[in-house]
Amino acid sequence: MKVPPMIEAKVTNSLQGSILTLIQKDYQFITGEKIQNLFVSDLVDLVEKCYREPWQLDVGQIMWFGVKILEKPNYGKNSKNTPLTPVVLTLISKDDIDMKNAGHTGKEIKEMKVARLFKEAYEQDVLITHDDVAFLLHSTINTISRYARNYMKRTGEVLPTRGIIHDIGRAITHKKIILKLYKNGYQTPDISRMTNHTEQACDRYIKAYKKVEKLSKTMNSDEIAQVLEMSRSLVEEYINILNEEED
């Protein structure tokens, strides 16, 4: 059900007027008509993003919160002081129903659903975690991780989870896939597109991998780490990937 534009405009205008009255009455330190109007406009935009009305969602969709792609983790920042951004996710889609009618298994449908949720958030410049998806789908984190891992292995595509894009935790699957694509002859622009990573990030992994590969023939992990000024754990990650390629 769509709300008539005239009614929607009245709601917005009423909200703007109410906020402006509140500022002029109780927050007079926000001075200047231009500043007040800018503040009201920004606040209304924020409210509209965070509190979308039910009629603005399609059947099967839900509002959730994630972290902006640009909101990268750094020293002193934790879950309590990391701002969240609203995002619209599709829990049940026509594709899910079509797959079921076509005879696909529940696992196959769930795998595509998991991939869709991560992609939808990313398309809105937001990242969600395995924990988020596990909660939304009433599943366990290990199960969601397995679905995501199987999808990436099967398609060669890196899912834009927060762990992967922000390099949180032990998410090194993206490195493996980027390097596998490189070993299979793909060029950096194609790898970048397929893995939801910048070309600079892809080149960084590839160059580091090639350096470790060369030095590993004559040095151990500690020596390589010292020469390349990498952490030992990072060097060992690349060596593990190298050994997997050779198996």
SEBA-55625 format. One line per field, with one value per residue: x, y, z of N, C-alpha, C in turn; residue in three letters; residue number from 1. Coordinates in Angstrom, 1 decimal. Example, Ala and Ser with C-alpha at 12.3 -4.5 7.8 and 13.67 -1.06 7.14 Angstrom:
n.c1	[13.2,12.8]
n.c2	[-5.7,-2.2]
n.c3	[7.8,7.1]
ca.c1	[12.3,13.7]
ca.c2	[-4.5,-1.1]
ca.c3	[7.8,7.1]
c.c1	[13.2,12.9]
c.c2	[-3.3,0.0]
c.c3	[7.8,7.9]
resn	[ALA,SER]
resi	[1,2]
This chain:
n.c1	[0.8,0.6,1.4,-0.3,1.4,0.8,-0.1,2.2,4.0,2.8,3.2,6.0,6.5,5.2,6.7,9.1,8.4,7.6,10.1,11.6,10.1,10.7,13.4,13.6,12.3,13.4,16.1,17.8,20.4,21.2,21.6,20.5,18.7,19.3,21.1,19.5,17.5,19.1,19.9,17.5,16.7,18.7,18.2,15.6,16.0,17.6,15.8,13.9,15.4,16.0,13.6,11.6,8.5,6.0,4.7,6.5,8.2,8.7,6.8,8.1,10.4,12.6,13.6,16.9,20.0,23.3,26.9,28.4,30.2,32.5,33.0,35.4,37.1,39.1,41.8,40.6,38.0,34.9,32.2,30.3,30.7,30.6,28.9,25.6,23.8,20.7,19.3,17.7,16.6,16.0,14.2,12.5,12.2,11.0,12.6,13.4,11.1,10.6,12.9,12.3,9.9,11.0,12.3,14.7,16.8,16.4,18.9,20.2,18.6,18.8,21.5,21.7,20.1,21.5,23.8,22.5,21.6,24.0,24.9,22.8,22.9,25.5,25.1,23.7,25.7,26.4,27.5,27.0,27.2,28.1,26.9,24.6,23.2,22.8,21.1,18.8,18.0,17.4,19.4,22.6,25.9,28.0,26.7,25.9,28.3,29.3,27.6,28.1,30.9,30.8,29.3,31.1,33.2,32.1,31.2,33.3,33.2,33.6,31.9,30.5,31.0,31.1,33.3,35.1,35.4,36.2,38.4,38.3,38.8,39.5,39.1,40.1,39.4,38.8,41.3,42.3,40.6,41.0,43.6,43.5,42.0,43.8,45.9,44.6,44.6,43.1,42.7,43.5,41.4,39.1,39.2,38.9,36.2,34.8,35.3,34.5,36.4,38.7,40.9,43.4,43.6,43.4,45.8,47.6,47.4,48.2,50.8,52.1,51.8,53.3,55.9,56.3,56.1,58.4,60.5,60.1,61.3,63.9,63.9,62.7,59.5,59.9,62.1,61.3,59.2,60.7,62.2,60.3,58.8,56.5,53.9,54.5,52.3,50.8,52.5,52.6,50.0,50.0,51.8,50.5,48.4,49.9,50.9,48.5,47.9,49.8,49.2]
n.c2	[-1.2,2.1,5.3,8.4,11.0,13.6,13.3,12.2,14.3,16.2,14.9,15.0,17.8,18.5,17.3,18.6,21.2,20.8,20.1,22.4,24.2,23.1,23.5,26.3,26.8,25.3,24.9,27.2,27.8,26.9,28.9,31.2,31.4,30.0,28.0,26.6,25.6,23.9,22.1,21.0,19.8,17.9,16.3,15.3,13.8,11.8,10.6,9.6,7.7,5.9,5.1,3.8,3.6,0.9,0.6,1.3,-0.9,-3.9,-7.0,-9.5,-8.2,-6.6,-4.2,-3.5,-3.1,-2.1,-1.6,1.2,1.0,2.7,3.0,2.1,-0.2,0.8,1.7,1.9,1.9,0.3,-2.0,-0.6,2.2,2.4,3.7,2.8,2.0,2.1,-0.5,-2.2,-5.4,-8.5,-11.1,-13.1,-13.9,-13.7,-15.3,-17.2,-18.7,-19.6,-21.2,-23.2,-24.3,-25.3,-27.5,-27.3,-28.0,-27.4,-26.5,-25.5,-23.3,-21.8,-21.2,-19.5,-17.5,-16.5,-15.4,-13.4,-11.6,-10.6,-9.3,-7.5,-5.7,-4.6,-3.3,-1.2,0.3,-0.7,-2.9,-6.2,-8.7,-12.2,-12.9,-11.3,-12.3,-14.9,-14.5,-13.3,-15.4,-17.4,-19.2,-20.8,-19.3,-20.8,-22.4,-20.4,-19.4,-21.7,-21.9,-19.5,-19.9,-22.2,-21.1,-19.1,-20.7,-22.3,-20.5,-18.7,-16.2,-13.4,-12.9,-9.9,-9.6,-8.1,-9.0,-9.7,-7.5,-5.5,-6.7,-8.2,-10.3,-13.7,-13.9,-15.0,-16.0,-14.4,-13.6,-16.0,-16.6,-14.4,-14.8,-17.2,-16.6,-15.0,-16.8,-18.3,-16.8,-14.4,-10.9,-7.9,-5.9,-7.5,-9.3,-7.6,-6.7,-9.1,-9.8,-7.8,-6.0,-3.3,-2.4,-1.8,-3.1,-5.8,-5.9,-5.5,-7.8,-9.7,-8.9,-9.2,-12.0,-13.0,-12.1,-13.5,-16.1,-16.3,-15.8,-17.9,-20.1,-20.2,-19.2,-19.2,-18.7,-16.8,-15.4,-14.4,-12.7,-10.8,-9.7,-8.7,-7.1,-7.9,-9.3,-12.4,-14.1,-13.3,-13.8,-16.6,-17.2,-16.6,-18.5,-20.9,-20.6,-20.8,-23.4,-24.8,-24.3,-25.8,-28.4]
n.c3	[0.0,-1.0,0.3,-0.2,-1.9,-1.0,1.6,2.7,2.4,4.1,6.6,6.8,6.7,9.0,11.0,10.6,11.3,14.0,15.2,14.7,16.3,18.8,19.0,19.0,21.3,23.5,22.9,22.4,22.1,19.7,17.3,14.7,11.8,9.4,10.2,12.0,10.3,8.7,10.6,11.3,8.9,8.5,10.7,10.3,7.9,9.1,10.8,9.0,7.7,9.7,10.8,9.0,7.5,7.7,5.2,3.3,2.9,1.1,0.7,2.7,3.4,5.8,8.3,9.3,11.2,10.4,9.8,8.4,5.3,5.2,7.8,9.2,11.5,14.2,16.4,19.7,19.0,19.4,19.6,21.0,20.5,17.8,15.2,13.9,10.9,9.3,7.3,4.6,4.3,2.5,3.6,2.7,-0.7,-4.1,-5.6,-3.7,-3.4,-6.0,-6.3,-4.5,-5.6,-7.8,-6.9,-5.4,-2.7,0.9,2.0,-0.2,-0.9,1.5,1.4,-0.8,0.2,2.4,1.1,-0.4,1.6,2.7,0.3,-0.3,1.8,1.4,-1.0,-0.2,1.0,3.4,6.0,7.2,9.8,10.3,12.7,12.6,10.4,11.3,13.5,12.2,10.5,12.3,13.0,13.6,14.2,13.2,11.3,9.4,8.6,7.4,5.2,3.9,3.3,1.6,-0.5,-1.5,-2.3,-4.2,-6.2,-6.6,-5.8,-3.6,-0.6,0.7,3.6,6.9,8.4,6.4,4.6,6.3,7.4,9.9,12.6,11.9,9.2,6.3,4.0,1.8,0.8,-0.1,-2.2,-3.9,-4.6,-5.8,-8.0,-9.3,-9.8,-11.6,-13.8,-14.1,-14.5,-12.5,-12.5,-13.0,-10.9,-8.8,-9.2,-9.0,-6.4,-4.7,-3.8,-3.7,-6.5,-5.6,-3.1,-4.0,-5.6,-3.5,-2.0,-3.9,-4.6,-2.1,-1.7,-3.8,-3.1,-0.7,-1.6,-3.2,-1.3,0.4,-0.5,0.4,2.9,6.4,8.1,10.1,9.2,6.8,7.6,8.9,6.9,5.1,6.7,7.9,10.0,11.7,11.8,9.6,7.5,7.7,7.0,4.3,3.5,4.1,2.3,-0.1,0.2,0.0,-2.7,-3.9,-3.3]
ca.c1	[0.0,1.4,0.9,-0.4,2.5,0.3,-0.1,3.6,4.6,2.3,3.9,7.4,6.4,4.8,7.9,10.1,7.8,7.7,11.5,12.0,9.5,11.4,14.7,13.4,11.8,14.3,17.5,18.0,21.8,21.4,21.2,20.6,17.7,19.9,21.7,18.4,16.9,20.0,19.9,16.2,16.7,19.5,17.5,14.4,16.6,18.0,14.6,13.3,16.2,16.0,12.2,10.9,7.1,5.8,4.2,7.7,8.8,8.0,6.5,9.3,11.5,12.8,14.6,18.0,21.1,24.7,27.9,28.8,31.5,33.6,33.2,36.4,37.5,40.5,42.2,39.7,36.6,34.3,30.8,29.4,30.9,30.5,27.5,24.9,23.0,19.6,19.4,16.5,17.0,14.9,14.2,11.9,12.0,10.4,13.7,13.4,9.9,10.9,13.8,11.5,9.0,11.9,12.8,15.9,16.8,16.4,20.2,20.5,17.8,19.4,22.8,21.5,19.5,22.7,24.5,21.7,21.5,25.2,25.0,21.8,23.5,26.6,24.6,23.3,26.9,26.4,28.0,26.4,28.0,27.6,26.0,23.4,22.4,22.4,19.9,17.7,17.5,17.2,20.4,23.8,26.9,28.8,26.0,25.9,29.7,29.5,26.8,28.9,32.1,30.4,28.9,32.2,34.0,31.4,31.0,34.5,32.8,33.7,30.7,30.9,30.6,31.9,34.6,36.0,35.7,37.0,39.5,38.1,38.9,40.3,38.5,41.2,38.9,38.9,42.7,42.4,39.8,41.6,44.9,43.1,41.6,45.0,46.6,43.8,44.8,42.3,43.4,43.1,40.0,38.1,39.3,38.3,34.8,34.3,35.5,34.0,37.5,39.4,42.0,44.6,43.6,43.8,47.2,48.4,47.5,49.0,52.3,52.6,51.8,54.5,57.1,56.4,56.3,59.8,61.4,59.8,62.2,65.2,63.8,61.6,58.5,60.4,63.0,60.4,58.5,61.6,62.6,59.1,58.2,55.1,53.8,54.7,51.0,50.4,53.4,52.2,48.7,50.3,52.5,49.4,47.7,50.8,50.9,47.2,47.9,50.7,48.6]
ca.c2	[0.0,3.3,6.5,9.5,12.0,14.8,13.0,12.0,15.6,16.8,14.3,15.5,19.2,18.6,16.9,19.7,22.3,20.4,20.1,23.8,24.8,22.6,24.2,27.7,26.9,24.7,24.8,28.5,28.0,26.7,30.2,31.5,30.7,29.1,26.9,25.9,24.9,22.9,21.1,20.3,19.0,16.7,15.4,14.7,12.8,10.7,9.9,8.9,6.6,5.0,4.7,3.7,3.1,-0.4,0.6,1.5,-2.1,-4.9,-8.2,-10.3,-7.4,-6.2,-3.2,-4.0,-2.1,-2.5,-0.6,1.8,0.5,3.6,3.1,1.0,-0.3,1.3,1.6,2.6,1.9,-1.0,-2.1,0.4,3.5,2.4,4.1,1.9,2.6,1.2,-1.2,-3.0,-6.8,-9.4,-12.4,-14.0,-13.3,-14.6,-16.3,-18.3,-19.5,-20.2,-22.3,-24.3,-24.9,-26.0,-28.7,-27.2,-28.4,-26.3,-26.0,-24.7,-22.1,-21.1,-20.7,-18.3,-16.4,-15.9,-14.6,-12.3,-10.7,-9.8,-8.4,-6.4,-4.7,-4.0,-2.5,0.0,0.9,-1.1,-4.2,-6.9,-9.8,-13.6,-12.9,-10.6,-13.2,-16.0,-14.1,-13.1,-16.6,-18.3,-20.2,-20.7,-18.6,-21.8,-22.8,-19.3,-19.4,-22.8,-21.6,-18.5,-20.5,-23.0,-20.3,-18.5,-21.8,-22.8,-19.4,-17.9,-14.8,-13.1,-12.2,-8.7,-9.6,-7.1,-9.6,-9.8,-6.1,-4.7,-7.6,-8.4,-11.7,-14.6,-14.0,-14.9,-16.6,-13.5,-13.7,-17.3,-16.5,-13.4,-15.4,-18.3,-16.0,-14.5,-18.0,-18.8,-15.9,-13.2,-9.6,-7.2,-5.3,-8.6,-9.8,-6.5,-6.8,-10.4,-10.0,-6.7,-5.4,-2.4,-3.0,-1.6,-4.2,-7.0,-5.9,-5.6,-9.3,-10.5,-8.6,-9.8,-13.4,-13.3,-11.9,-14.6,-17.3,-16.3,-16.0,-19.2,-21.2,-20.2,-18.7,-19.7,-17.7,-15.7,-14.6,-13.7,-11.6,-9.7,-9.0,-8.0,-6.3,-8.4,-10.1,-13.8,-14.8,-12.9,-14.6,-18.0,-17.3,-16.7,-19.8,-21.9,-20.5,-21.3,-24.9,-25.3,-24.3,-26.8,-29.7]
ca.c3	[0.0,-1.1,0.9,-1.2,-1.8,-0.3,3.0,3.1,2.5,5.3,7.8,6.8,7.1,10.4,11.8,10.5,12.1,15.4,15.6,14.7,17.5,19.9,19.0,19.3,22.7,24.5,22.5,21.8,21.8,18.2,16.8,13.3,11.0,8.4,11.0,12.6,9.2,8.3,11.6,11.2,7.7,8.8,11.7,9.6,7.1,9.9,11.3,7.9,7.4,10.8,11.1,7.8,7.8,7.1,3.8,2.4,2.8,0.3,1.4,2.9,3.8,7.2,8.6,10.2,11.3,10.1,9.9,7.1,4.8,5.5,9.2,9.5,12.9,14.5,17.9,20.6,18.6,19.7,19.1,21.7,20.0,16.3,14.8,13.1,9.9,8.9,6.0,4.2,3.9,2.1,4.2,1.8,-2.0,-5.1,-6.0,-2.8,-3.7,-7.3,-6.1,-3.8,-6.6,-8.8,-6.3,-4.7,-1.3,1.9,2.1,-1.4,-0.8,2.6,1.0,-1.6,1.1,3.1,0.1,-0.8,2.7,2.7,-0.9,-0.2,2.8,0.8,-2.1,0.5,1.6,4.8,6.2,8.3,10.2,10.4,13.8,12.2,9.6,12.1,14.2,11.3,10.0,13.4,12.8,14.4,13.4,12.5,10.1,8.5,8.1,6.4,4.0,3.2,2.8,0.5,-1.6,-2.1,-2.9,-5.4,-7.2,-6.7,-5.4,-2.2,0.0,1.4,5.1,7.6,8.7,5.2,4.1,7.3,7.9,11.3,13.0,11.1,7.8,5.3,2.8,0.6,0.3,-0.8,-3.5,-4.7,-5.1,-6.7,-9.3,-9.9,-10.3,-12.8,-15.0,-14.1,-14.3,-11.3,-12.6,-12.9,-9.6,-8.0,-9.4,-8.5,-4.9,-3.9,-3.2,-4.6,-7.2,-4.8,-2.1,-4.7,-5.9,-2.3,-1.6,-4.9,-4.4,-0.9,-2.0,-4.7,-2.3,0.3,-2.4,-3.6,-0.2,1.2,-1.1,1.0,4.3,7.2,8.3,10.9,8.4,5.8,8.4,9.2,5.6,4.5,7.7,8.1,11.2,11.4,11.5,8.2,6.6,7.7,6.3,2.9,3.2,4.1,1.0,-1.1,0.3,-0.5,-4.1,-4.4,-3.0]
c.c1	[0.9,0.7,0.8,0.7,2.0,0.4,1.3,4.3,4.1,3.0,5.3,7.4,6.1,5.9,8.9,9.6,7.9,9.1,11.9,11.4,10.3,12.7,14.6,12.9,12.8,15.8,17.9,19.5,22.1,20.8,21.3,19.6,18.2,20.4,20.6,17.7,17.8,19.9,18.6,16.1,17.5,18.8,16.3,14.9,17.0,16.8,13.9,14.1,16.1,14.6,11.3,9.5,6.9,5.4,5.4,8.5,8.0,7.7,7.8,10.5,11.5,13.8,15.6,19.0,22.5,25.7,28.3,30.1,32.7,33.9,34.2,36.8,38.9,40.7,41.2,38.3,36.1,32.9,29.9,29.6,31.0,29.1,26.9,24.0,21.9,19.7,18.1,17.0,15.8,15.0,13.6,11.6,11.3,11.3,13.6,12.2,10.1,11.8,13.1,10.6,9.8,12.5,14.2,15.8,16.8,17.8,20.6,19.8,18.5,20.8,22.7,20.9,20.6,23.5,23.8,21.7,22.8,25.3,24.0,22.4,24.6,26.2,24.1,24.4,26.9,26.9,27.4,27.3,27.3,26.6,24.6,22.5,21.9,21.1,18.7,17.1,17.3,18.1,21.6,24.9,27.7,28.0,26.0,27.3,29.9,28.8,27.6,30.2,31.8,30.0,30.1,33.1,33.4,31.4,32.3,34.3,33.0,32.5,31.2,30.4,31.5,33.3,35.6,36.4,36.5,38.1,39.4,38.2,39.8,39.8,39.5,40.7,39.0,40.3,42.8,41.8,40.5,42.9,44.6,42.7,42.8,45.8,45.9,43.8,44.0,43.1,42.8,41.7,38.9,38.1,38.6,36.8,34.2,34.4,35.1,35.2,38.1,40.5,43.3,44.7,44.0,45.3,48.1,48.5,48.4,50.5,52.9,52.8,53.1,55.8,57.3,56.7,57.8,60.7,61.2,60.7,63.5,65.1,62.6,60.7,59.0,61.3,62.3,59.7,59.4,62.0,61.5,58.4,56.7,55.1,54.0,53.4,50.6,51.2,52.9,50.8,49.0,51.0,51.5,48.7,48.6,50.9,49.6,47.3,48.8,50.1,47.8]
c.c2	[1.2,4.5,7.7,10.5,13.2,14.5,12.8,13.3,16.3,16.2,14.9,17.0,19.4,18.3,18.0,20.9,22.0,20.5,21.6,24.5,24.4,23.3,25.6,27.9,26.5,24.6,26.1,28.7,27.6,27.9,30.3,30.7,29.6,27.8,26.0,25.0,23.7,21.7,20.3,19.4,17.7,15.7,14.7,13.6,11.6,9.9,9.1,7.7,5.5,4.4,4.7,3.1,1.8,-0.4,0.9,0.2,-3.1,-6.1,-9.0,-9.5,-7.0,-5.1,-3.8,-2.9,-2.8,-1.4,-0.1,1.2,1.4,3.7,2.0,1.0,0.2,1.3,2.5,2.5,0.4,-0.9,-1.0,1.8,3.5,2.6,3.1,2.6,1.6,0.7,-2.0,-4.3,-7.6,-10.7,-13.5,-13.3,-14.3,-15.7,-17.5,-19.3,-20.2,-21.4,-23.5,-25.0,-25.7,-27.3,-28.6,-27.5,-27.1,-25.7,-25.1,-23.3,-21.2,-20.5,-19.4,-17.1,-15.7,-15.0,-13.3,-11.2,-9.9,-8.8,-7.2,-5.3,-3.9,-3.0,-1.2,0.7,0.5,-2.6,-4.9,-8.1,-11.2,-13.6,-12.3,-11.6,-14.4,-15.7,-13.9,-14.4,-17.7,-19.5,-20.0,-20.0,-19.6,-22.2,-21.7,-19.2,-20.5,-22.5,-20.5,-19.0,-21.4,-22.2,-19.7,-19.5,-22.2,-21.8,-18.7,-16.5,-14.6,-12.4,-11.0,-8.7,-8.5,-7.7,-9.5,-8.4,-5.3,-5.5,-7.8,-9.9,-12.5,-14.9,-13.9,-15.5,-15.7,-13.5,-14.9,-17.2,-15.5,-14.0,-16.5,-17.8,-15.5,-15.7,-18.6,-17.9,-14.7,-12.0,-8.9,-6.6,-6.3,-9.1,-8.9,-6.6,-8.0,-10.6,-8.9,-6.0,-4.3,-3.0,-2.8,-2.7,-5.5,-7.0,-6.0,-7.1,-10.0,-10.2,-9.3,-11.4,-13.8,-13.1,-13.1,-15.9,-17.4,-16.5,-17.3,-20.3,-21.3,-19.7,-19.3,-18.5,-16.5,-14.7,-13.8,-12.5,-10.5,-8.9,-8.2,-7.1,-6.6,-9.1,-11.6,-14.5,-14.5,-13.7,-16.1,-18.2,-17.4,-18.0,-20.9,-21.8,-21.1,-22.8,-25.5,-25.4,-25.4,-28.2,-30.3]
c.c3	[0.0,-0.4,-0.1,-0.9,-0.9,1.2,3.5,3.3,3.8,6.6,7.9,7.3,8.5,11.3,11.8,11.4,13.6,16.0,15.7,15.9,18.7,20.1,19.5,20.8,23.7,24.2,21.8,21.5,20.3,17.5,15.3,12.5,10.1,9.1,11.5,11.5,8.7,9.3,11.5,10.0,7.9,9.7,11.1,8.7,7.9,10.4,10.2,7.6,8.5,11.2,9.9,8.1,7.1,5.6,2.8,2.3,1.9,1.2,1.5,3.4,5.3,7.3,9.6,10.3,11.1,10.2,8.6,6.6,5.2,7.0,9.7,10.9,13.0,16.0,18.7,20.2,18.8,19.3,19.8,21.1,18.4,15.9,13.8,12.1,9.5,7.5,5.8,3.7,3.5,2.7,3.4,0.4,-2.9,-5.6,-5.0,-3.1,-5.0,-7.2,-5.4,-4.7,-7.6,-8.2,-5.6,-3.3,-0.4,2.0,1.0,-1.3,0.4,2.2,0.1,-0.8,1.9,2.3,-0.2,0.4,2.8,1.5,-0.8,0.7,2.1,-0.3,-1.5,1.3,3.1,4.9,7.4,8.6,10.1,11.6,13.4,11.4,10.3,12.9,13.4,10.8,11.0,13.2,13.7,13.5,12.6,11.2,9.0,7.8,7.1,5.1,3.2,2.5,1.6,-0.7,-2.3,-2.8,-4.2,-6.5,-7.5,-6.4,-3.9,-1.7,0.8,2.8,5.8,8.0,7.6,4.7,5.0,7.9,9.4,11.5,12.1,9.7,6.8,4.0,1.6,0.0,-0.6,-2.2,-4.4,-5.4,-6.0,-8.0,-10.0,-10.5,-11.5,-14.0,-15.1,-13.8,-13.1,-11.4,-12.4,-11.5,-8.6,-8.0,-8.8,-7.0,-4.1,-3.2,-4.2,-5.3,-6.4,-3.7,-2.8,-5.0,-4.7,-1.9,-2.6,-4.8,-3.2,-1.1,-2.8,-4.0,-1.4,-0.5,-2.8,-2.5,0.5,0.6,-0.3,2.5,5.0,7.4,9.1,10.1,7.4,6.4,8.6,7.9,5.0,5.4,7.9,9.5,10.8,11.1,10.1,7.2,6.5,7.0,4.8,2.6,3.2,2.7,-0.1,-1.0,-0.2,-2.0,-4.7,-4.2,-4.2]
resn	[MET,LYS,VAL,PRO,PRO,MET,ILE,GLU,ALA,LYS,VAL,THR,ASN,SER,LEU,GLN,GLY,SER,ILE,LEU,THR,LEU,ILE,GLN,LYS,ASP,TYR,GLN,PHE,ILE,THR,GLY,GLU,LYS,ILE,GLN,ASN,LEU,PHE,VAL,SER,ASP,LEU,VAL,ASP,LEU,VAL,GLU,LYS,CYS,TYR,ARG,GLU,PRO,TRP,GLN,LEU,ASP,VAL,GLY,GLN,ILE,MET,TRP,PHE,GLY,VAL,LYS,ILE,LEU,GLU,LYS,PRO,ASN,TYR,GLY,LYS,ASN,SER,LYS,ASN,THR,PRO,LEU,THR,PRO,VAL,VAL,LEU,THR,LEU,ILE,SER,LYS,ASP,ASP,ILE,ASP,MET,LYS,ASN,ALA,GLY,HIS,THR,GLY,LYS,GLU,ILE,LYS,GLU,MET,LYS,VAL,ALA,ARG,LEU,PHE,LYS,GLU,ALA,TYR,GLU,GLN,ASP,VAL,LEU,ILE,THR,HIS,ASP,ASP,VAL,ALA,PHE,LEU,LEU,HIS,SER,THR,ILE,ASN,THR,ILE,SER,ARG,TYR,ALA,ARG,ASN,TYR,MET,LYS,ARG,THR,GLY,GLU,VAL,LEU,PRO,THR,ARG,GLY,ILE,ILE,HIS,ASP,ILE,GLY,ARG,ALA,ILE,THR,HIS,LYS,LYS,ILE,ILE,LEU,LYS,LEU,TYR,LYS,ASN,GLY,TYR,GLN,THR,PRO,ASP,ILE,SER,ARG,MET,THR,ASN,HIS,THR,GLU,GLN,ALA,CYS,ASP,ARG,TYR,ILE,LYS,ALA,TYR,LYS,LYS,VAL,GLU,LYS,LEU,SER,LYS,THR,MET,ASN,SER,ASP,GLU,ILE,ALA,GLN,VAL,LEU,GLU,MET,SER,ARG,SER,LEU,VAL,GLU,GLU,TYR,ILE,ASN,ILE,LEU,ASN,GLU,GLU,GLU,ASP]
resi	[1,2,3,4,5,6,7,8,9,10,11,12,13,14,15,16,17,18,19,20,21,22,23,24,25,26,27,28,29,30,31,32,33,34,35,36,37,38,39,40,41,42,43,44,45,46,47,48,49,50,51,52,53,54,55,56,57,58,59,60,61,62,63,64,65,66,67,68,69,70,71,72,73,74,75,76,77,78,79,80,81,82,83,84,85,86,87,88,89,90,91,92,93,94,95,96,97,98,99,100,101,102,103,104,105,106,107,108,109,110,111,112,113,114,115,116,117,118,119,120,121,122,123,124,125,126,127,128,129,130,131,132,133,134,135,136,137,138,139,140,141,142,143,144,145,146,147,148,149,150,151,152,153,154,155,156,157,158,159,160,161,162,163,164,165,166,167,168,169,170,171,172,173,174,175,176,177,178,179,180,181,182,183,184,185,186,187,188,189,190,191,192,193,194,195,196,197,198,199,200,201,202,203,204,205,206,207,208,209,210,211,212,213,214,215,216,217,218,219,220,221,222,223,224,225,226,227,228,229,230,231,232,233,234,235,236,237,238,239,240,241,242,243,244,245,246,247]
